[in-house]
Amino acid sequence: MKNICLFIFSIMLLLLVSMSGKAQTTYYFEYDASGNRLTRSILQLKSAGIENKDTLANQLKTFEDMIGNRPVKIYPNPTKGLLKVEIPFTEESSATISVLTMQGALAKKLKVSGTFTEIDMRSQPPGIYLMIISIGELSSEWKIIKD
């Protein structure tokens, strides 16, 4: 019994150490309608966690990235369920936001039609999600934490 507890503690410690870095690598698979794997992508995720989530300033912090020449902002992260994404929008290009579970299952997919988009994650269980924002051929990947 003592060995089993030690083994479980070691696994949990390894998981915590591997998740505590600034970036995380995850794999994204695409399948056809028959279940055959079409592609495998390796994504290096940016960490958008909040160090001290008790302070109001950290709760309101906006995370930014550039997709081509467009600034992209997401907030709040971690989220209780409503995640906001801000992308300057023009009619020449379309943007898509995909939210995936860490197992690669599609949780949400939205077409962006304006500058401000709100993603409702309240129906999803707490955990870590991968958000991919695509504008044309360019994309940005984010690790989203849902409390």
C-alpha positions, 0 to 999 in steps of 0.5 A, spaced: 500 500 500 505 504 501 509 503 494 502 504 491 501 511 494 509 513 493 508 511 486 501 515 485 505 521 489 511 521 484 506 521 478 502 527 480 509 530 482 511 529 475 505 532 472 505 538 476 513 539 474 511 538 467 505 543 467 509 549 471 513 551 465 512 557 461 510 553 455 507 546 453 507 542 447 501 538 445 499 534 439 493 536 435 490 530 430 485 531 425 480 525 422 476 524 416 468 522 417 470 515 417 475 516 423 482 515 419 487 520 422 489 525 416 494 530 420 498 530 426 500 537 428 505 539 434 503 545 437 507 549 442 503 553 447 504 560 450 502 560 457 497 565 459 496 563 467 495 568 472 501 567 478 496 570 483 489 570 481 487 573 488 488 580 486 483 584 482 489 587 477 491 580 475 484 578 474 483 583 469 489 582 465 489 582 458 493 577 454 496 579 447 499 576 441 500 578 434 497 574 428 500 577 422 499 584 423 493 584 427 493 584 435 489 579 438 487 579 446 484 574 450 481 575 457 480 573 463 484 567 463 483 563 468 476 563 466 469 561 470 466 560 463 466 567 459 472 568 455 473 574 451 477 575 445 478 581 441 481 581 434 481 587 429 476 585 424 476 587 416 471 584 411 477 582 407 479 576 412 475 571 416 477 569 423 475 562 426 476 560 433 477 553 435 477 550 442 479 543 444 480 539 450 487 536 451 485 530 448 484 533 442 476 533 442 473 539 439 469 543 444 467 549 441 468 552 434 466 559 432 466 564 426 468 571 428 464 576 425 466 582 429 472 585 433 469 582 440 467 575 441 465 572 447 466 564 448 461 561 453 465 555 456 460 554 462 457 548 459 465 545 459 468 541 465 473 545 469 480 543 466 485 546 461 483 547 453 487 549 447 484 555 443 486 556 436 485 563 433 486 562 425 486 568 420 487 566 413 493 561 413 496 564 420 494 562 427 495 563 434 495 557 440 493 559 447 492 554 453 486 556 456 484 554 464 477 554 466 476 554 473 
